[in-house]
Amino acid sequence: MLEGKPLAKPAADGKYIVQVGAFASEEKVKELQARLKSAGLSTYTEKVKTGAGERIRLRAGPFGARADAEGVLGKIKAAGISGAVIVQ
């Protein structure tokens, strides 16, 4: 989700993605990526343009099953990062 709005289209093939957040600061994204990497999680980013300017989505996935996405969501929360959501 970005600014409380759902994604425009579902993840490819009905897969699940965990969105950690959408950030204006590349430094914040790098900080969170480092924390997640140390927790054993791989992430990727996606730049999007919004009315408030460019944002960087930080995500993990895609996952073929919701249970897999929920497991990663739990690891993200255990790393002390709140606000992550599962999107389909």
Secondary structure, 3 states (H helix, E strand, C coil): CECCECCCCCCHHHCEEEEEEEECCHHHHHHHHHHHHHCCCCCEEEEEEECCEEEEEEEEEEECCHHHHHHHHHHHHHCCCCCCEEEC
